Amino acid sequence: MSDESNPSGVRGFFKRLRAKLNPADSWLSYDLANLVPGRKIDAEILDELETQLIAADVGIDATSRILEDLRKRVARKELSAYFSSPAAFIFIGVFLSALLFIFFWVDRFFARNIADVRPLFEWMPILLIFLVSAMTMRMWSEERRAGTLEFLLTAPVHTLDLVIGKFLACLGLVGITLALTLPLPITVSLLGPLDWGPVAGGYIATLALASAYISIGLFVSSRTDNQIVSLIVTTLICGAFYVAGSDALTSLSGNSGSEILRLLGSGSRFDSIARGVIDLRDLIFFFSLIALFLTANVVIVDLKKSG
C-alpha cells in the first residue's frame, strides 16, 4: 500500500514505529497500515492497535507510551478542529461588522463629535451573547453527534484538562476578535484626546464577561447533542444574567429586590468595570460564575464517562 493512501499524521507515526521495530517484526507494519486508511480513529481501532503491538513483542511499557501519544495527538486534533473550520472566520466577521455598524451608524460617532469609544463597549455585552453562544454550541454537542466523545472520554487525559482546553480555545478566539477592534480606539485617539482608562477597563470587562459566557455555553453544550438547542439555551441563560441587573428590571422591584438583581446581573457589573472602576467584588463575581459552570461541566462529562 502506498504512502499516499494514508493520512500524513498517521503515516508519520507508523513510519517512526516501523523504524524502531526488529526486522523479524516487519509484518506488523503491513497490519498497522491496513488498520487506519478509510477508518475513523476510535476506541475500537485503538484496541486493535494495542493487540498488534503486544503481539509484536514491542513491550507493554512501550505499547502504553505509543498509545498514549496517539491518544494525545487525536485529542489535540479534536480541540484544534474548531479553528480549522470556516465557522471561526464567519463568527469574527459577523461580530466585527455588527460592532462597526453600531459604532458608526447607530450611535453616530462623527455626529457626536466626542473622542471616546463608549458605544464600542455599550453594545458589547449583547453582541457577546450571540458570539459566544454560536461559538460554544458545537464544542461538546458536535463531539456527541460525530461520535468522537467516546474517544475523548477514554483518552488518557483528565476531564478537567479537556474542559479547560475547550474553554481556552474559545477564549483565544474571543481574544483574537477583540484584538481586531484595537485599531478603533487607536484611530479615535488620533482624532482627539482619548481617556485610555475606560478603554482598558472596557477590554478587561469584555474578557471577564466573555469568560463567564463561555463557561455557561460549554456547560449547556455538554448537556445536549443538538447544536441549535445549545445555541438557544445558552443565549437565554446569558441573556438572563445580563438583563437581571439592568435598570429596566431593577426599577420594577423594591429596594431589596433591586439590590439582589444587581448582585446577580452581569450587565451592571460589566458597566462598572467598563467605566474604568475595577472593583474586586465584580471580578470575584465573574470568577465565581466561571468556576461554577466549569465545575458543573466537569461533573457532567465525568458522569458520561462513568455511565
Order of alpha helices (4+ residues) and beta strands (2+ residues): alpha-alpha-alpha-alpha-alpha-alpha-alpha-alpha-alpha-alpha-alpha-alpha-alpha-alpha-alpha-alpha-alpha-alpha
